[in-house]
Amino acid sequence: MTESLVTTTDTGVTAPLGFLAGATSAGLRTRSGLDDLALLFSESPCVAAGLFTSSAFQAAPVVLSRRNLADGKAQAVIVNAGCANAYAGAEGYRDSEEMARLAASQLRLAYSAVGSASKLRLADSDVLVASTGVTGHRLPIDKIRAAMPTITLDRDGGDRFARAIMTTDTVPKQAAATFTAGGREYRVGGCAKGSGMIHPNLATMLAFLTSDAPVERAFLEKTLRRAADASLQMLTVDGDTSPNDTLLILANGAAGGPTLREGAEGAARFREAVAQVCVDLAKGMARDAEGATKLIEVKVVGAKSVADARAAARTVAGSPLVKSAVYGNDPNWGRVLAAVARSGAVVEEEATSLFWQGVCVFQRGRTVAYDEKALSAATKSDEVRIRVDLGLGSGRAVAWGCDLTEEYVRINSEYTT
């Protein structure tokens, strides 16, 4: 029998061995006193991989982190909230470079205070950078320079890190998974921020994953892409994407053992752990989406291909009409079929069946009798599950979204004012 993963949402990026984190308030947020500058650090160099926004207008930290990840290595991540450092031109890029330089300098200076008296060989390029907040403003780099020395790193700093990167989020999103291989215990941890400007388009948020497993670079990159495609890529809130979208994973090998690569013992378990952490983070962001009161889970089965299943599931989860119906406790399932029909997936009406909160309302092209009042009452749950069986093949996928409320409009109509 395959051993089950041990998962939790109580710990995040510092769950794996050898990772430290901390945060401080640099005064970057509109509301003063809140942490808005966060630092994640591994006591040993990491194999690293990343996925970034596919927007044609990429924010400066994305451009810099892409460059710094070219060698597949990293050891630290510095993140700020309050200012996205996007659409800021050459000055914005220099500010991101300065963030990396300041973090590297501070870590070299303070390394003896976080577990070792040996000299830390950390280049500026070993630091990855991410920013989130309002676009079109110059990053207050002087405030970051002044605040950097006040960050204290420790093994319990993951929660503070997760809270410091929040913008319109109301709660931090964290997850961790533990698995065993070859008699050793390994961990994958993660945290994310995201409430709005979320739609499948590469990464669609800021998300950071860590692991103490020793992992080959090519296998790590493949694992990250595969996990994102089935989780974070299947998350939609409002159809918009950010110029700052970033998903990073760092693996330091602190738990020891042979290197995990395709086909090696433990490789499948590692892949499963990364996937589970990504799913937990995706669902957490859907639950905490701007103005949301309900999580929507859309499962599509019986598609001709996985690509078709994903297209149909994402279209339903992102439909403003479906989202509005869910908010109003109105099981107007015809909107689901309309979304499936325009998704681009291969579909046949007479082969399609639809279930709303577990109740079959449409079966192989025909309406099924059901209790409308009971189904409306069931839709009042904080989780609404929609299942579509296309009846054409074995492709399946799950997407997550949220209802559309007046509060979403209020938040986004007042975001900069």
C-alpha positions in Angstrom: 0.0 0.0 0.0 1.3 3.5 -0.9 1.8 5.6 2.2 -0.4 8.7 2.2 1.0 12.2 2.2 0.9 14.1 5.5 -0.4 17.5 4.7 -1.2 20.6 6.7 -2.1 24.2 6.1 -0.6 25.4 9.3 3.0 25.6 8.1 4.5 27.0 4.9 7.9 27.8 3.5 9.9 27.1 6.6 8.4 23.6 7.1 11.4 22.0 5.2 14.7 21.7 6.9 17.3 24.5 6.4 14.9 27.3 5.5 14.5 30.5 7.5 12.2 33.5 6.9 11.3 36.8 8.4 9.6 40.1 7.6 9.4 43.7 8.7 7.5 46.9 8.0 9.2 49.2 5.5 6.2 51.6 5.3 5.3 50.5 1.7 1.6 49.9 2.4 -1.1 52.5 2.6 -1.9 51.2 6.1 1.3 51.8 8.2 2.7 49.3 10.7 2.0 46.2 8.7 4.8 44.0 7.5 5.5 44.5 3.8 9.1 43.3 3.3 9.7 39.6 3.5 12.9 37.5 3.2 13.2 33.7 2.6 16.6 32.2 3.0 18.1 28.7 2.7 21.2 27.9 4.8 22.6 26.0 1.8 22.5 26.7 -1.9 19.4 25.4 -3.7 18.4 24.0 -7.0 15.6 26.3 -8.2 13.0 26.7 -10.9 10.3 29.3 -11.7 7.3 30.1 -13.8 6.4 33.7 -14.6 3.7 35.8 -16.2 3.3 35.5 -19.9 2.2 39.2 -20.1 4.1 41.2 -22.7 4.6 43.9 -20.1 6.6 42.1 -17.4 7.4 43.8 -14.2 11.0 44.5 -13.3 11.3 41.8 -10.6 10.1 39.2 -13.1 12.7 40.2 -15.6 15.4 40.1 -12.9 14.4 36.8 -11.4 14.2 35.2 -14.8 17.8 36.3 -15.4 19.0 35.2 -12.0 17.4 31.7 -12.4 19.2 31.1 -15.7 21.7 28.8 -13.9 19.0 26.9 -12.0 20.3 28.1 -8.6 19.2 30.4 -5.9 19.4 30.7 -2.1 17.1 33.6 -1.1 13.9 35.4 -2.1 13.2 39.0 -1.2 9.5 40.1 -1.6 7.8 43.4 -1.1 4.1 44.3 -0.9 2.6 47.7 -1.5 4.3 48.5 -4.8 4.4 46.2 -7.8 7.4 47.9 -9.4 5.7 47.4 -12.7 5.6 49.8 -15.7 8.6 51.7 -14.2 11.1 51.3 -17.0 14.8 51.1 -16.5 14.6 52.7 -13.1 12.3 49.9 -11.9 14.8 47.3 -13.1 17.6 49.0 -11.2 15.4 49.1 -8.1 14.9 45.4 -8.3 18.6 44.9 -8.7 19.1 47.0 -5.7 16.6 44.9 -3.7 18.6 41.7 -4.5 21.9 43.5 -3.7 20.6 44.7 -0.3 19.2 41.3 0.6 22.4 39.5 -0.3 24.5 42.1 1.6 22.3 41.8 4.7 22.5 38.0 4.6 26.2 38.0 4.3 26.5 40.4 7.2 24.0 38.6 9.4 24.7 35.0 8.5 26.4 34.2 11.8 23.2 35.1 13.6 21.1 32.5 11.7 23.1 29.4 12.4 26.6 29.4 11.1 29.8 31.4 11.8 31.3 30.4 8.4 31.5 33.0 5.7 28.4 33.0 3.4 29.2 32.8 -0.3 26.1 34.5 -1.6 26.2 36.4 -4.8 23.6 39.1 -5.6 22.4 36.8 -8.4 21.5 34.1 -5.9 18.7 36.3 -4.7 15.3 36.2 -6.5 13.0 39.2 -6.3 9.2 39.5 -6.3 6.9 42.6 -5.8 3.2 43.0 -5.5 0.9 46.0 -5.1 -0.1 49.0 -7.1 1.4 49.3 -10.6 2.8 52.4 -12.2 4.6 53.7 -9.2 8.3 53.9 -8.5 9.5 51.5 -5.8 10.5 53.4 -2.6 13.9 51.8 -2.5 15.1 54.1 0.2 12.5 52.7 2.6 13.6 49.2 1.7 17.2 50.0 2.2 16.4 51.4 5.7 14.2 48.4 6.7 16.3 45.5 5.4 18.5 45.3 8.5 15.5 45.0 10.8 14.4 41.6 9.3 15.1 38.8 11.7 15.2 35.3 10.2 14.2 32.2 12.1 12.7 28.7 11.6 9.3 30.0 12.7 9.3 32.9 10.3 7.2 31.3 7.6 3.9 32.6 8.8 5.2 36.2 9.1 6.6 35.9 5.6 3.2 34.7 4.2 1.4 37.6 5.9 3.9 40.3 4.7 3.3 39.5 1.0 -0.5 39.9 1.2 -2.3 42.8 -0.5 -6.1 42.5 -0.7 -5.8 39.0 0.8 -7.6 38.7 4.2 -5.8 35.5 5.3 -2.3 34.0 4.6 -2.2 31.0 2.3 0.2 28.3 3.5 0.5 24.5 2.9 3.0 21.7 3.5 3.3 18.1 2.7 5.6 15.4 4.2 6.5 12.1 2.6 9.1 9.3 3.1 11.5 7.7 0.6 14.4 5.4 1.2 13.8 5.6 4.9 14.1 9.4 5.0 11.5 12.0 5.6 11.2 14.9 3.2 9.0 18.0 3.2 7.6 20.4 0.7 6.3 23.8 2.0 4.7 26.7 0.3 2.8 30.0 0.6 1.0 32.3 -1.8 -0.7 35.6 -2.1 -3.6 36.3 -4.4 -7.1 37.6 -4.2 -7.7 39.4 -7.5 -6.1 39.7 -11.0 -6.1 35.9 -11.0 -6.7 33.8 -14.2 -5.0 30.9 -15.8 -2.0 32.5 -17.6 1.2 30.8 -16.3 1.5 31.6 -12.6 -1.3 34.0 -11.8 -0.1 35.1 -8.3 3.0 35.2 -6.1 3.7 31.7 -4.9 6.8 30.3 -3.2 7.6 26.6 -2.7 10.5 25.0 -0.7 11.8 21.5 -0.1 14.6 19.8 1.8 14.8 17.0 -0.8 17.8 16.8 -3.1 16.4 17.3 -6.6 17.9 17.3 -10.1 17.3 20.6 -11.9 15.5 19.1 -14.9 13.2 17.0 -12.8 12.4 20.0 -10.5 11.5 22.2 -13.5 9.3 19.5 -15.0 7.7 18.8 -11.6 6.9 22.5 -11.1 5.3 22.9 -14.5 3.3 19.7 -14.2 2.0 20.7 -10.7 1.1 24.3 -11.8 -0.7 23.1 -14.9 -3.1 21.0 -12.7 -3.6 23.5 -9.9 -2.5 27.1 -10.1 -3.2 27.2 -13.8 -6.7 26.0 -13.1 -7.5 28.9 -10.7 -9.5 31.9 -11.9 -11.1 34.8 -10.0 -11.7 37.6 -12.5 -10.1 36.9 -15.8 -7.2 39.3 -15.3 -3.5 38.6 -14.9 -0.7 40.6 -13.3 2.6 41.7 -14.8 4.2 40.3 -11.6 3.0 36.7 -11.6 5.7 34.5 -10.1 5.9 30.9 -9.0 9.2 29.8 -7.5 10.5 26.5 -6.0 13.8 26.1 -4.1 15.1 22.7 -3.0 18.2 22.6 -0.8 18.7 18.9 -0.2 19.1 19.4 3.6 17.3 16.1 4.4 20.0 14.2 2.6 19.7 11.0 0.5 20.3 10.4 -3.2 19.2 13.0 -5.8 15.7 12.7 -6.9 15.3 12.5 -10.7 12.9 11.0 -13.1 12.4 7.3 -12.3 14.3 7.4 -9.0 12.9 6.1 -5.7 10.9 8.9 -4.1 10.5 10.9 -7.3 6.8 10.1 -7.7 6.3 11.0 -4.0 8.0 14.3 -4.4 6.0 15.1 -7.5 2.8 14.2 -5.6 3.8 16.4 -2.6 4.5 19.4 -4.8 1.2 18.9 -6.6 -0.7 18.7 -3.4 0.8 21.9 -1.9 -0.1 23.7 -5.2 -3.7 22.5 -5.0 -4.0 23.6 -1.4 -2.7 27.0 -2.2 -4.9 27.3 -5.3 -8.0 26.4 -3.3 -7.0 28.8 -0.5 -6.7 31.7 -3.0 -10.1 30.9 -4.5 -11.7 30.9 -1.0 -10.1 34.2 -0.2 -10.7 35.9 -3.5 -11.7 39.5 -3.5 -15.3 39.8 -2.2 -15.8 36.1 -2.4 -18.3 34.2 -0.2 -18.0 30.8 -1.8 -15.4 28.5 -3.4 -16.5 27.0 -6.7 -15.0 23.7 -7.8 -15.6 22.6 -11.4 -14.7 19.0 -12.3 -14.9 17.9 -15.9 -14.6 14.3 -16.8 -15.2 12.3 -20.0 -13.4 14.8 -22.2 -11.6 13.7 -25.4 -8.3 15.0 -23.9 -6.9 16.6 -20.8 -6.6 19.9 -22.7 -10.3 19.8 -23.5 -11.2 19.0 -19.9 -9.0 21.9 -18.6 -10.5 24.3 -21.2 -14.1 23.4 -20.2 -13.4 23.5 -16.5 -11.6 26.9 -16.6 -14.4 28.4 -18.7 -17.1 27.4 -16.3 -15.2 28.5 -13.3 -14.5 31.9 -14.9 -18.0 32.6 -16.2 -19.4 35.8 -14.7 -22.9 34.3 -15.2 -22.1 31.1 -13.3 -20.3 33.1 -10.6 -23.3 35.4 -10.2 -25.7 32.5 -10.0 -23.7 30.8 -7.3 -23.6 34.0 -5.3 -27.4 34.3 -5.5 -27.9 30.6 -4.6 -29.5 30.1 -8.0 -28.7 26.7 -9.5 -29.1 28.2 -13.0 -27.2 25.2 -14.6 -27.9 26.3 -18.2 -25.2 28.8 -17.7 -22.7 26.0 -17.1 -23.7 24.3 -20.3 -23.4 27.6 -22.2 -19.9 28.0 -20.8 -18.9 24.5 -21.8 -20.2 25.0 -25.3 -18.0 28.1 -25.8 -14.9 26.7 -24.1 -13.4 25.4 -27.3 -13.5 21.8 -26.1 -14.9 19.1 -28.3 -18.5 18.6 -27.0 -21.7 16.8 -28.0 -24.9 17.9 -26.3 -26.4 14.4 -26.4 -23.3 13.0 -24.6 -23.1 15.6 -21.9 -24.3 15.2 -18.3 -24.3 17.8 -15.5 -24.3 17.6 -11.7 -24.8 20.6 -9.4 -24.0 20.0 -5.7 -24.1 16.2 -6.5 -27.6 16.4 -8.1 -27.9 15.3 -11.7 -29.8 18.1 -13.5 -29.0 17.2 -17.1 -28.2 13.7 -18.4 -27.0 12.9 -21.9 -28.7 15.9 -23.5 -31.9 15.8 -21.5 -33.2 17.7 -18.5 -33.7 15.6 -15.3 -36.4 16.4 -12.8 -35.1 17.7 -9.4 -36.2 19.7 -6.4 -35.3 23.3 -7.2 -35.8 24.6 -3.7 -33.6 21.9 -2.2 -30.9 22.5 -4.7 -31.0 26.3 -4.1 -30.7 25.6 -0.4 -27.7 23.3 -1.1 -26.1 26.1 -3.1 -26.0 28.2 0.1 -22.9 26.2 1.2 -19.6 27.9 1.3 -18.4 25.3 -1.3 -20.3 24.7 -4.5 -19.3 21.7 -6.6 -20.2 21.4 -10.3 -19.4 18.3 -12.3 -19.6 17.9 -16.0 -19.3 14.6 -17.8 -18.7 15.2 -21.5 -19.1 11.4 -22.3 -16.5 11.4 -25.0 -13.2 10.1 -23.5 -11.0 9.8 -20.5 -9.7 13.4 -20.1 -10.4 15.0 -16.8 -9.5 18.2 -14.9 -10.5 20.3 -12.0 -10.7 24.1 -11.8 -11.4 26.5 -8.9 -13.0 29.8 -8.8 -15.4 31.9 -6.6 -18.7 33.7 -6.7 -19.0 37.3 -8.0 -20.2 39.8 -5.4 -20.8 43.5 -5.0 -17.8 43.5 -2.6 -15.5 42.6 -5.5 -16.6 45.7 -7.4 -16.2 47.9 -4.3 -12.6 46.7 -3.6 -11.5 47.3 -7.2 -13.3 50.6 -7.6 -11.4 52.0 -4.6 -8.0 50.2 -5.0 -5.8 53.2 -5.5 -8.0 55.9 -3.8 
